[in-house]
Amino acid sequence: MQQVYINQLSRHAGEEVTVRGWLYNTRSSGKLMFPQLRDGTGVVQCVVFKKAVAPEVWDALNHLGQESAVTVRGTVRADERAPGGFEIDVADAEVLQRAENYPITPKEHGTEFLMDHRHLWLRSRRQHAILLVRHTIVDAVRDFLNRDGFVLCDTPILTPAACEGTTTLFEVDYFGEEKAYLSQSGQLYNEATAAAFGRVYCFGPTFRAERSKTRRHLTEFWMVEPEMAYATLDDVMNLSERFLSSIAARVLEERPEELKVLERDTSKLEAITPPFPRLHYDEAVRILHEGHERGEMEQRFEWGGDFGSPDETYISGRFDKPVMVHHYPAAVKAFYMQRDPERDELALGVDVLAPEGYGEVIGGGERATSLEFLEEQLRLHELPREAFEWYLDLRRYGSVPHAGFGMGIERCVAWMCGLEHIRETIPFPRMLYRLRP
């Protein structure tokens, strides 16, 4: 008898099949039992007539606990009322492991309890839907960049120095010889590979030792970072809007059922199409000042600062699609940012702010090309020159305008799914007070 997955049942109507999975739910009416099985690809309702199976099969299935491991054999039957449109009329079954007192039941549980049992919570319908959307987003990211001519070049997780700032580094003892740090970004190494391949991207885990407990932050997250040689700030903004629009379209196309489970307003995702509005930092500050004057912003924002979550939410709330804020003050951006030739106090950088309060989903811009400028920046930021000597070589040998951005996968997943907190966007989140399971 052919073993099939639940999401393949439509191809086997009228056929006898074997399905292996776990008991998701069950109900019984005396001589008729309706166990629901899940196998990771979907949920199917099984129909067990007491007279149609051996007594030991009926007894084995009767009063079976949630998440017991089960194999069923039977005939696939179309039924519009059934989940997925198909049922299995069971002829035989085998219980591989009988589970009892499964801790995550349909009753309400607090967040801490669910996070402590994250290894089991992943089996729930909502978490399953979120992580399937994540899978599609990751797939969409890779497909878009690969089709667009970018080359995947993996970058180190262990690095000798900071990329985004020395205060958020996780320090590691490197064989007792020197200190190493968990990567905050693959960006600097991307600049080296871009000089070799033209257009590249890295995609992997990154780490920030921020003592933050906000709904937008994790200490370990996945980031994709494209980098382009012979590129400008405008190229970054053009790529960003095509990139995000492609991801949203893919999620809408491939995950309609999951979006229904999450009760996501899909009209919000349908609005993610080019062009995105573009705001100069000065204009964004003006919007915040006007909001303060109308009593919609509690505190008056001072020019020169970086936007906090309330500021980003207020600015992006004026648009139904992502908004690009560019030309931030150089003081709030990374040391390697190129300066505006007309206003040296500004950096040629951009943040893409998602609507609905999801904040910055993309950050990027042009990289400085001058050897002398970067040497001065290393001194001003008190960064160890020896750790960056290789990086300075990129300005000694064939320095050209180049640019790129980074996007955290988890923030994108939270936005696409309409989630309140980022902790549900990765199978096992790492947060300030969460290292287990």
C-alpha positions, -999 to +999 in steps of 0.1 A: +000+000+000+015+033-011+027+057+017+017+093+009+017+127+025-015+144+035-010+173+010-009+146-017-042+130-010-060+148-038-040+128-063-051+095-047-089+097-045-104+062-044-070+046-038-058+027-007-029+045+010-008+046+041-004+079+061+020+083+090+017+111+115+006+122+149-029+124+165-040+161+162-075+157+176-102+131+179-139+127+186-161+096+189-197+087+188-198+052+201-194+030+171-178+057+149-144+075+155-130+106+138-092+108+146-075+137+129-039+131+119-012+156+110+021+148+093+037+182+088+022+188+054-014+191+066-042+176+087-066+149+075-097+135+092-099+098+093-132+078+097-131+046+117-161+023+118-160-001+147-173-030+125-148-022+097-116-027+117-102-054+140-111-052+177-075-046+187-073-017+162-104-001+176-091-005+211-057+009+202-072+040+187-099+045+214-089+071+240-056+078+223-038+109+236-030+139+215+004+137+197+005+099+198+024+085+168+001+066+144+001+049+110-033+045+093-041+025+062-073+031+042-091+045+012-090+082+003-125+097-002-134+132-014-156+151+010-161+189+007-169+192+044-136+177+055-104+197+062-085+198+029-115+182+010-106+146+016-110+119+043-095+085+048-118+055+055-096+035+078-091-002+073-062-007+097-040+013+120-009+009+142+000+030+172+038+035+173+039+055+205+011+063+229+014+098+243-003+109+275-010+142+292+003+163+263+011+196+280-002+220+252-039+214+250-066+235+234-070+255+266-053+289+271-017+291+281+005+320+291+033+332+268+061+320+292+046+285+294+044+283+257+079+296+252+092+270+278+075+244+257+085+259+223+097+225+212+060+213+214+043+246+206+058+244+171+032+217+164+002+240+168-017+252+138-007+289+142+030+283+147+030+259+118+014+286+096+040+312+106+070+290+099+056+279+066+053+316+056+089+320+068+100+291+046+083+308+016+100+342+024+134+325+026+127+308-007+116+340-023+147+359-011+170+333-026+151+330-059+149+368-064+186+374-058+197+343-078+175+353-108+187+389-105+223+378-111+236+379-074+261+353-063+258+337-028+291+343-010+290+331+026+306+353+052+322+344+086+303+341+118+334+345+139+350+379+132+380+398+147+362+431+150+329+450+151+308+460+121+278+478+136+292+490+169+314+476+197+287+478+224+265+450+209+292+423+204+291+387+218+327+379+227+343+345+222+377+332+234+395+321+203+418+292+214+432+314+242+452+334+217+429+363+210+393+375+212+368+368+184+332+381+181+300+366+168+291+384+135+267+414+136+267+415+098+284+401+068+286+435+052+323+442+053+331+408+038+304+414+012+323+444+000+353+422-007+333+396-026+314+423-045+348+435-058+354+400-070+320+390-084+301+423-090+269+415-073+268+392-042+247+383-012+253+366+021+225+349+041+230+336+076+227+340+113+238+373+129+241+383+166+235+415+186+242+417+223+215+444+228+198+443+262+165+450+245+132+435+254+111+451+227+088+431+204+111+438+174+144+424+188+161+391+190+198+384+200+202+359+172+185+364+139+189+357+102+199+384+078+202+386+040+226+412+027+230+420-011+259+441-022+266+457-056+297+471-071+293+502-092+261+511-074+246+541-057+220+549-030+193+551-058+203+515-069+198+503-033+163+519-031+153+505-065+165+470-055+147+472-021+113+480-035+115+453-062+128+428-036+101+434-010+073+435-036+085+401-049+085+386-015+050+398-007+037+385-040+052+351-034+036+349+001+002+358-013+005+333-041+019+303-021+005+307+014-032+318+012-043+291+037-017+300+062-026+337+059-062+327+067-051+308+098-033+339+109-063+361+100-040+383+081-055+412+062-042+403+027-051+438+013-021+451+033+002+427+015-014+434-019-004+471-014+033+463-014+040+473-050+065+497-065+071+526-064+075+531-026+073+567-013+108+582-006+114+608+021+145+628+028+154+626+065+146+664+068+111+658+055+106+629+079+116+652+108+092+678+096+064+652+097+073+643+133+073+680+142+039+685+127+027+655+146+040+669+179+023+703+172-010+684+166-006+665+199-001+632+181+035+628+192+042+631+229+078+644+226+093+667+201+119+650+179+153+667+176+170+668+142+201+647+142+188+617+162+179+583+150+143+574+149+128+553+177+099+529+173+072+555+179+088+578+153+091+550+127+055+540+134+042+576+131+060+582+098+051+549+082+015+552+094+010+579+068+014+554+040-002+521+030+031+506+017+067+508+029+083+542+030+120+549+023+137+575+045+171+585+032+200+608+039+202+602+077+227+622+098+261+605+095+264+605+133+237+578+136+250+556+109+279+531+106+315+544+101+317+530+065+288+550+051+295+574+022+288+611+029+265+633+009+289+654-012+266+684-008+260+681+029+289+663+047+268+659+079+245+635+060+252+598+050+240+583+018+219+557+036+183+546+036+160+528+060+129+511+046+101+514+071+072+489+070+036+501+075+014+489+104+041+497+130+066+471+119+095+496+117+127+492+098+129+461+077+158+471+054+188+493+062+215+501+037+232+527+014+264+536-003+298+526+012+327+551+015+353+547-012+381+569+002+410+552+019+418+584+038+382+588+050+380+553+063+414+556+081+400+587+099+368+569+107+386+541+123+405+566+145+374+585+155+355+553+164+385+539+182+385+507+162+416+485+160+433+493+127+450+459+124+416+441+124+405+463+094+437+464+074+422+439+049+392+461+046+413+491+038+429+471+010+396+473-008+401+510-011+437+506-022+431+483-051+402+492-074+379+512-051+346+520-068+312+533-057+293+503-042+262+499-022+239+473-005+215+466+023+205+442+050+171+427+058+163+407+089+142+377+080+124+377+113+111+412+110+099+405+075+081+374+087+064+393+115+053+420+091+040+395+064+022+375+090+009+405+110+024+393+143+025+413+175+059+399+186+090+387+167+095+357+190+071+336+170+090+341+137+119+316+143+116+281+156+137+287+187+140+324+195+170+338+215+161+369+235+175+388+265+161+363+290+154+333+267+182+308+260+161+276+263+148+253+248 
